[in-house]
Amino acid sequence: MDKTISGDIQYDDLRGWLALAERMGEVKTVRGASWEEDIGLAAEAVLREENGPCVVFDDIPGCPKGFRLLMNVFAGKRRSMTFGFPEHLNKWELSEAYWRAYVKEPRIIPHRIVEDGPVFENIMMGEDIDVLKFPAPKWHEKDGGRYIGTGTYSITRDPEENWLNAGAYRAMVNDRKSVGLRLATGHHGYIHREKYFARGEPMPVVMVLGGDPLDFFYGGMEAPYGVFEIDIVGGLRGRPAKLVRGKVTGLPFPAGAEIVLEGYVTPDNLMTEGPFGEWTGHYAGGKRQTPVIDIRAIYHRNDPILLGVPPMGGGADEMARYRAVLRSATIRQNVANAGVPGVERVWCHEIGGARLLHGVSIKQRYPGHATQAGHIAAQCGASAYAVKYVIVVDEDVDVTNLEHLLWAMLTRSDPKESIQFIEKSWDSQADPRLPHDKRAAGDITHSVAVIDACKPFHWRDKFPPTNVPSAEVLRRAKERFGWLLTGGKPG
Ligand SMILES: Cc1cc2nc3c(=O)[nH]c(=O)nc-3n(C[C@H](O)[C@H](O)[C@H](O)COP(=O)(O)O)c2cc1C
């Protein structure tokens, strides 16, 4: 792994990103697909593939000409391009390069307010407001409605402390002038909302639909309390984001955003939201009465592009892939920041939506080191929400490889001795195993298993050696006898 790779992010908004992806030959255009069924079917076909194309849907029946939807940012070689790295990196190298370039010594560059931007090319207010013009798909068969907000984030301001937050919160269309805003307990947008409601005030909000992919990624990541995600992304780019102010609320949003909804959330203006096929692969959250954004203005660029990032469930999908890269690096840094030495690799496995199962490899240095690393990896800022299993292993195990990780767990742990439980840990409404009575009581918590699959520290020197081949043996085996598999001739 080249440790000198530095990031050079060459785009500033979704269109800039699309132009680069087109140049790489990784974009396909589909015309005439319906939002009712076809776009969701295409998502099923494409989003689970590591190297599936980016797809732009155009000429969507029922939508004005030029209104488009883009799906599958994070696959193929464009994954590296999205973070400003050379094309050839595999997923671990990408996460490692990301950690080195952006996470290890993070930079924050505050945004800059500008007067105007392409997002104001079209403005709908009053009776002109019509969110139904945009190609919000019904993504999954049993979804309760059209989800305009999947590749989205919403910006709010803390009414007491004045800081801005950008969080990815899903949005189902309610009617021409409102969409749901579903905020999970404890997320920063939720904390802001509760503060406004406690003061008897509506919460001003802007929802960005079709923004810079990095802003969206960070909207969905656990940034520290009090830090504006757009300013973190400014730090990644090495230049400040240019934001304009909404004409109704004064809240800022990117001048180059494709589509922005602006309005207010109040406690009494509700819709029946859901069900929605969630990242856990179940309709666990069901239907709920959810506050809506009462939309007072819509801003959009000419020929706007809605970004779609629906969870596919039941395995790795686009969302799991990009989150694995970001969250693995962030947990690794969180654990180091908490004072735990010797953490070699962390991988948040795609099979669990990059949330449910984390592998952590350490170079053991003292008794209890594995317990410490496991518990902190389970409860640090980037991890606590929804994690169920953390497996800690020695540094010879490749935690990015699910088979290798499970092999280590199966062979180096003793179930009764090696598993510790954390109780009452922060859960997600999307957890299908959350019992109905706990859900109804608002007790959205569960237990977490921290599995110490390291060689026991005090007799690690007597632990049987492994017969897993070394890299050198593997190389020689392939060189001498690879022909047996390829149908070639003896070498
Ligand atoms: C596509 C997508 C949809 C999400 N939907 C929701 C949601 O509806 N409600 C929610 O509270 N969190 C949702 N999340 C998770 C949050 O965005 C994530 O935990 C984020 O860190 C929360 O923002 P905060 O760090 O500012 O609290 C979603 C994430 C993504 C990527």
Ligand as a Chemical Component Dictionary entry (heavy atoms), coordinates in Angstrom:
data_LIG
# 
_chem_comp.id                   LIG 
_chem_comp.type                 NON-POLYMER 
_chem_comp.pdbx_formal_charge   0 
_chem_comp.three_letter_code    LIG 
# 
loop_
_chem_comp_atom.comp_id 
_chem_comp_atom.atom_id 
_chem_comp_atom.alt_atom_id 
_chem_comp_atom.type_symbol 
_chem_comp_atom.charge 
_chem_comp_atom.model_Cartn_x 
_chem_comp_atom.model_Cartn_y 
_chem_comp_atom.model_Cartn_z 
_chem_comp_atom.pdbx_ordinal 
LIG C1  C1  C 0 -29.556 7.052  2.891  1  
LIG C2  C2  C 0 -29.626 7.217  4.378  2  
LIG C3  C3  C 0 -30.842 7.297  5.002  3  
LIG C4  C4  C 0 -30.931 7.481  6.368  4  
LIG N1  N1  N 0 -32.141 7.631  6.940  5  
LIG C5  C5  C 0 -32.229 8.019  8.210  6  
LIG C6  C6  C 0 -33.484 8.400  8.749  7  
LIG O1  O1  O 0 -34.512 8.343  8.080  8  
LIG N2  N2  N 0 -33.512 8.832  10.022 9  
LIG C7  C7  C 0 -32.385 8.912  10.783 10 
LIG O2  O2  O 0 -32.458 9.380  11.922 11 
LIG N3  N3  N 0 -31.173 8.509  10.314 12 
LIG C8  C8  C 0 -31.075 8.079  9.041  13 
LIG N4  N4  N 0 -29.867 7.738  8.522  14 
LIG C9  C9  C 0 -28.685 7.659  9.392  15 
LIG C10 C10 C 0 -28.134 9.020  9.724  16 
LIG O3  O3  O 0 -28.021 9.807  8.579  17 
LIG C11 C11 C 0 -26.757 8.923  10.349 18 
LIG O4  O4  O 0 -26.796 8.136  11.503 19 
LIG C12 C12 C 0 -26.193 10.306 10.665 20 
LIG O5  O5  O 0 -24.947 10.184 11.278 21 
LIG C13 C13 C 0 -27.132 11.090 11.550 22 
LIG O6  O6  O 0 -26.799 12.433 11.535 23 
LIG P1  P1  P 0 -26.082 13.143 12.762 24 
LIG O7  O7  O 0 -24.707 12.514 12.840 25 
LIG O8  O8  O 0 -26.009 14.557 12.361 26 
LIG O9  O9  O 0 -26.875 12.869 13.982 27 
LIG C14 C14 C 0 -29.758 7.534  7.152  28 
LIG C15 C15 C 0 -28.524 7.432  6.521  29 
LIG C16 C16 C 0 -28.449 7.287  5.151  30 
LIG C17 C17 C 0 -27.100 7.206  4.509  31 
# 
loop_
_chem_comp_bond.comp_id 
_chem_comp_bond.atom_id_1 
_chem_comp_bond.atom_id_2 
_chem_comp_bond.value_order 
_chem_comp_bond.pdbx_ordinal 
LIG C1  C2  SING 1  
LIG C2  C3  SING 2  
LIG C2  C16 DOUB 3  
LIG C3  C4  DOUB 4  
LIG C4  N1  SING 5  
LIG C4  C14 SING 6  
LIG N1  C5  DOUB 7  
LIG C5  C6  SING 8  
LIG C5  C8  SING 9  
LIG C6  O1  DOUB 10 
LIG C6  N2  SING 11 
LIG N2  C7  SING 12 
LIG C7  O2  DOUB 13 
LIG C7  N3  SING 14 
LIG N3  C8  DOUB 15 
LIG C8  N4  SING 16 
LIG N4  C9  SING 17 
LIG N4  C14 SING 18 
LIG C9  C10 SING 19 
LIG C10 O3  SING 20 
LIG C10 C11 SING 21 
LIG C11 O4  SING 22 
LIG C11 C12 SING 23 
LIG C12 O5  SING 24 
LIG C12 C13 SING 25 
LIG C13 O6  SING 26 
LIG O6  P1  SING 27 
LIG P1  O7  DOUB 28 
LIG P1  O8  SING 29 
LIG P1  O9  SING 30 
LIG C14 C15 DOUB 31 
LIG C15 C16 SING 32 
LIG C16 C17 SING 33 
# 
